[in-house]
Amino acid sequence: MTAEQMGLAMNTRIIRITAAFAAILSLHGCASIVGETEYPVAVMSAPEGASFEIRNRSGQIVHTGNAPSTVTLKSGKGYFSGQTYTLLFKKEGYSDKTVTLDSDISGWYWGNFLIGGLIGLLIVDPVTGAMYKLPESISADMGKPVAKVSINTPAMVSIESLTEAQRAMLGLNK
């Protein structure tokens, strides 16, 4: 084999390896390779210590716990469908608080235009859920404590806040 033939064989081999590598890359989605399908999400409440339950879009409870906590949640629900979660926070002495956690398109998904090709853009990343991401944290402000008044506990009430019927029962009609 001459040097020229060896050079041609080498070039052909390099072209084949490059083509095989490009074919392999085109069969995967960029976000599926580089991104995630599950994300850790820090769950916090103010004040701390609120219990919470997390429901997915189907209404199934996927996690329960007490804030602060970190949970791992799936970002996708199905083909071209990101997951949405509803978090219900409860704490004694506070009103319940509901917060929504939505997935968003991952920046890695757009890498399919450069690396992954149409298969990654239209099939792999949408099916695996890798085209979506979740925020790193979610927080619920429970607000101010709610005063609980028992029916047996004396309480001060302004006469102006009473209805006509209540005033009549007290003999306060004008």
C-alpha positions as CSV (number, residue, x, y, z in Angstrom):
1,M,0.0,0.0,0.0
2,T,1.4,3.4,-1.0
3,A,1.5,6.4,1.2
4,E,-1.2,8.0,-0.9
5,Q,-3.5,5.0,-0.4
6,M,-2.8,4.9,3.3
7,G,-3.7,8.6,3.6
8,L,-6.9,8.0,1.6
9,A,-7.8,5.1,3.9
10,M,-7.1,7.2,7.0
11,N,-9.3,10.0,5.7
12,T,-12.1,7.6,4.9
13,R,-11.8,6.1,8.4
14,I,-12.0,9.6,10.0
15,I,-15.0,10.5,7.9
16,R,-16.8,7.2,9.0
17,I,-16.0,7.8,12.7
18,T,-17.3,11.4,12.5
19,A,-20.4,10.3,10.7
20,A,-21.1,7.6,13.3
21,F,-20.6,10.1,16.1
22,A,-23.0,12.6,14.4
23,A,-25.6,9.8,13.9
24,I,-25.3,8.9,17.6
25,L,-25.7,12.5,18.7
26,S,-28.7,12.9,16.4
27,L,-30.5,10.0,18.1
28,H,-30.4,11.7,21.6
29,G,-31.9,14.9,22.8
30,C,-29.7,17.6,24.1
31,A,-31.7,18.2,27.3
32,S,-31.8,14.4,27.8
33,I,-28.0,14.2,27.6
34,V,-27.1,17.3,29.6
35,G,-30.3,18.1,31.6
36,E,-32.3,16.3,34.2
37,T,-35.8,14.8,34.4
38,E,-36.0,15.1,38.2
39,Y,-35.0,18.2,40.2
40,P,-34.4,18.8,43.9
41,V,-36.7,21.6,45.1
42,A,-36.3,23.3,48.5
43,V,-39.7,23.7,50.2
44,M,-39.8,26.5,52.8
45,S,-42.5,28.3,54.8
46,A,-42.7,31.4,56.9
47,P,-43.0,30.7,59.7
48,E,-40.9,27.5,59.6
49,G,-42.4,24.2,60.6
50,A,-45.6,24.1,58.4
51,S,-46.6,20.7,57.2
52,F,-47.1,20.4,53.5
53,E,-48.4,18.0,50.9
54,I,-47.5,18.1,47.2
55,R,-50.0,16.9,44.6
56,N,-49.2,16.4,40.9
57,R,-51.4,17.6,38.1
58,S,-53.5,14.4,38.4
59,G,-54.2,15.2,42.0
60,Q,-52.1,12.4,43.4
61,I,-50.1,13.1,46.6
62,V,-46.4,12.7,45.6
63,H,-44.8,13.9,48.8
64,T,-45.6,15.1,52.3
65,G,-43.3,16.6,54.9
66,N,-42.5,19.6,57.1
67,A,-40.8,22.8,55.9
68,P,-38.0,23.4,55.5
69,S,-37.3,20.3,53.4
70,T,-35.9,19.3,50.0
71,V,-37.9,17.1,47.8
72,T,-37.1,15.5,44.4
73,L,-39.8,16.1,41.8
74,K,-40.3,15.0,38.1
75,S,-40.3,17.9,35.7
76,G,-42.4,16.3,32.9
77,K,-45.8,14.7,32.8
78,G,-45.9,13.3,29.3
79,Y,-45.3,14.1,25.7
80,F,-44.8,17.9,25.4
81,S,-46.4,18.2,28.9
82,G,-44.6,19.8,31.8
83,Q,-45.6,18.9,35.4
84,T,-47.5,21.3,37.6
85,Y,-47.6,20.7,41.4
86,T,-49.9,22.1,44.0
87,L,-48.5,22.5,47.5
88,L,-50.8,22.8,50.5
89,F,-49.2,24.2,53.6
90,K,-50.8,23.9,57.1
91,K,-49.7,25.2,60.5
92,E,-51.6,25.4,63.7
93,G,-52.7,29.0,64.3
94,Y,-52.4,30.0,60.7
95,S,-54.6,30.0,57.6
96,D,-53.8,27.2,55.1
97,K,-51.8,28.4,52.1
98,T,-51.8,26.9,48.6
99,V,-48.9,27.5,46.3
100,T,-48.5,26.3,42.7
101,L,-45.1,25.0,41.3
102,D,-44.9,25.0,37.5
103,S,-42.3,23.5,35.3
104,D,-40.6,25.7,32.6
105,I,-38.7,24.9,29.3
106,S,-35.1,24.0,30.1
107,G,-32.5,26.0,28.3
108,W,-30.8,22.7,27.3
109,Y,-33.9,21.9,25.2
110,W,-32.9,24.6,22.7
111,G,-29.5,22.9,22.3
112,N,-31.3,20.5,20.0
113,F,-31.0,23.1,17.3
114,L,-27.2,22.8,17.5
115,I,-26.6,19.2,18.7
116,G,-29.7,17.0,19.1
117,G,-31.5,17.6,15.8
118,L,-35.2,17.0,15.1
119,I,-35.3,13.6,17.0
120,G,-34.2,15.3,20.2
121,L,-36.4,18.3,19.6
122,L,-39.6,16.5,18.7
123,I,-39.3,13.0,20.3
124,V,-36.6,12.3,22.9
125,D,-36.7,15.4,25.1
126,P,-40.5,15.8,25.1
127,V,-41.1,12.1,25.9
128,T,-38.5,11.9,28.7
129,G,-39.6,15.2,30.3
130,A,-36.0,16.5,30.0
131,M,-37.2,19.5,28.0
132,Y,-38.7,20.9,31.3
133,K,-37.0,22.1,34.5
134,L,-38.3,23.1,38.0
135,P,-37.4,26.0,40.2
136,E,-34.7,25.4,42.8
137,S,-37.1,26.4,45.7
138,I,-40.6,27.3,46.6
139,S,-41.9,29.2,49.6
140,A,-45.2,29.9,51.3
141,D,-45.8,32.9,53.5
142,M,-48.5,31.8,56.0
143,G,-49.3,35.3,56.9
144,K,-50.1,36.5,60.4
145,P,-51.4,34.1,63.1
146,V,-55.1,33.7,63.1
147,A,-56.7,34.2,66.6
148,K,-58.9,31.3,67.5
149,V,-62.0,32.2,69.6
150,S,-63.9,29.4,71.3
151,I,-67.6,29.8,71.7
152,N,-67.0,29.5,75.4
153,T,-64.3,32.2,75.5
154,P,-65.5,35.7,76.4
155,A,-64.8,38.2,73.6
156,M,-65.4,41.9,73.1
157,V,-67.6,42.8,70.1
158,S,-68.5,46.3,69.0
159,I,-72.3,46.9,68.9
160,E,-71.9,48.4,65.4
161,S,-70.7,45.0,64.1
162,L,-73.9,43.3,65.2
163,T,-76.7,42.5,62.7
164,E,-80.3,43.8,63.3
165,A,-81.4,40.3,64.5
166,Q,-78.5,40.1,67.0
167,R,-79.4,43.6,68.3
168,A,-83.0,42.6,68.7
169,M,-82.0,39.5,70.7
170,L,-80.1,41.8,73.1
171,G,-83.0,44.3,73.2
172,L,-80.9,47.0,71.6
173,N,-83.3,48.0,68.7
174,K,-83.8,51.7,68.4
